[in-house]
Amino acid sequence: MNEIILKLDNVTKVYPNGTVANRDINMEFEKGEIHSVVGENGAGKSTLMKMIFGIERPSSGTITYKGEEVHFNSSMDAIHAGIGMVHQHFMLIPSYSIVDNIILGDEPTKSIFIDAKEATKRCQELSDKYNFELDVTAKVSTLSVAKRQKVEILKTLYRNAELIILDEPTSVLTPQETEKLFDQLRFFKQQGHTIIFISHKLEEVKQISDRISVIRNGVSKGTYLNADLSMEQLTNLIIGRDLENDMDEYKTHEDFHGERALEVRDLYMERNGKPVLNNVSFEVKRGEILGVAGVEGNGQQELVKCITGLEATKYEGLIKVCDQEVNHLNIRGRRDIGMAYIPEDRMVDGVAGELPISDNLISTYYTREDINGKLFMDNKAIARMSDQLIKTFAVKTKNADASVNSLSGGNVQKVVVAREYNTNSRFMIAEQPTHGIDIGSAEFVHHKLIEMRNAGAGILLVSADLNEVMDLSDRIIVMFNGRIAGYFPDANKVNESELGMYMLGAKHQSEEEIGGALND
Amino acid sequence: MWSNILTTLFSMRFLLTIIRMATPILFAALGAFTAASTGIGNIAIESIMTFSALGGVLGSYLLNNAWLGLLIGLLIGILTALLITFFSMKLGADAFLIMIALNTFADSVAIFLLYQITGDKGTTASLPTPILYTWDIPLIKDIPILGEILSGHYVLTYICWLLIIVMFVVIYKTPLGMRMRACGLNPDAARTAGINVERLQVLSLVLSGVFAAFGGCYLSLNYLKIFSKGMVSGQGWMGVAANGIANGNYLSLVLSAVIFAVFRAVSIIFSSNSAFPTDLVSAIPYFSVFVILTAVSIINYYRVKSGKVEEH
């Protein structure tokens, strides 16, 4: 066995608001290995890395680096110890040259001045040594994303990092660029560097790793030799299904004559020259829930933005809500023809926290006749309605005048759901509708969604929570890399590990199979 | 009349007026630029100039030494800057609101103190104040024309140009300057490089206060030789405007400040000519700021739009 360079013992992180990000994590990293840490979004990978890199401090447990227990107070301490991190969002200054970006904070000097010659020489030598093929005098703003990433890596090497953490490094790269990065990582390994590779793309993890550690819900699910682990086993470890919870018994099956609540055809969208949505076509019928599964960041957010019109984003393709084309309509226009929306980030897009519950309960339809007099709002009607909704949705509050900020997360979400429920829309987008709320509230929200479905609404359920998608949906599509990777006409006939394979890009259906999402 | 004006515009007197007018605006611009380099918008330059102008004169009167008076003026600039950082960084108040508050009460507080101390609401003319003099450069002063241009200016004018050169070197050639600019351009990147962003921001604001204080003391201890009500009259704002035009470019910072000074000089020369309405003439420098700022924003808008320059 090789020398252990980094060791985590019972590392636990509890945030001040009570969220447990990591619990009793034990992990060992060997010198000179490429060690992947995998898990779903929000599983606790990032928090763990932040603790290793000194950005966060563990609530309990110890971190041992090179045989000594360490207590980093800032990333500066970690850098001095020889740990480098390439962040998912680059930490570069576009108007500086590559050299200046690399030396920033650790500049070679000649008396009081920066020794520009020496700096350029050192950076160029470093770049050449690792075959980065960079002209280090170039401005960072002129570089491609892949080259910017190289600059980030050079920054860590310049500071003599022995252990390099790469946080989702391939998320911004093309397959060819990824291939090149992997070659470089293997080279680093030869040079004796240790690499921690954070990713949720299983294929890549299988391709590059020596060993793999899995984190699920903040808990370590063990470290395995890559060679000992099949793709299927890995998927099961990552996704894991904890609860069996059958919502089917609440579903009724009335006939809405196949009326469409939503139709999306050939949706295409680019961001920074890369397609983030490609050839996406599907429909949502009235009286059904179409689940969109997928690891976050595979185009779901963009899809929702296109359909809601939330962002003035340019897209190609056709979107119809309740059989009306909406491409030219703004959010108001789309809502007016029957769209409701439960946004992902309730505190930002869902509510105005400082305002009373009653205002938040009407904010998306305040122009409606029953609450809006000719000149002034009909406050009595609003009060009546909010009291009713608060009761129906069991929002825990003293009265409707309390500010939304005074509520717990689950109750805030109930306010949002109550409002959207009360629009009586025929089409609803529910984006991560139970993200981060307690089980009781989540179940309540689920029941309300099914109630709406039974009453004839078509619901597009976008969720990173596989349990939720499988429990609620009638049909399921899986998104990967901006495309529909799989379509499942019967949600009851698919299991989580199969969905997982599509979510993580290990499997992909044919055009005809996927076409069913639109034509079934 | 026009020939008269033309002769004036090309006279040595006009050039010297520009140099005199440029000093306080340059100090103010340098202050705004230094703060902006770490991402802090210092709009309190005007009020710091006012406080320091008064403080400088009073200090000089009390200590009976103009240089000690200058020191007091500078200390007041530093204290005001620290006050801003204390309220904004420690207590979490909005820095802009604090600076607006400072600006609104600067003049009245100055006059209040003035009246309390001298019994005069307008000027410190009644106080026997030692002041800073002009400086004749040995040898150079005897060279014809060049001697007249380079020699015989107020001491603080020389200090001003010296500081402009020093700050250029500091900001663009030293690790400190590189780190300061990094804070302004991408604080997160600076932080991950192990830089203490907040500390550099405090430092830059303090330096900014010092430069603004120099500008104020120039007016009261050197140029006008007294403190008088409303003497800063927008020169701090002109520095802020010059920084806005410069947008991080040091040369255009200096040029913009000098151009504003040219318009001030023009306004002074025209005001001595009774053919023009005085109010209109004294509006020239302010109007020029307005026109130049508007023109620059329009040009920038189209340059960004046409893709010639990228946004930061």
Interface residues (C-beta under 8 A of the other chain):
Chain A: S74 S75 M76 I79 M85 H87 M91 L92 I93 P94 S95 Y96 D100 N101 L104 G105 D106 E107 T109 I112 F113 I114 S141 K155
Chain B: V169 K173 T174 P175 M178 R179 A182 L185 N186 D188 A189 A190 R191 T192 A193 G194 I195 E310 H312
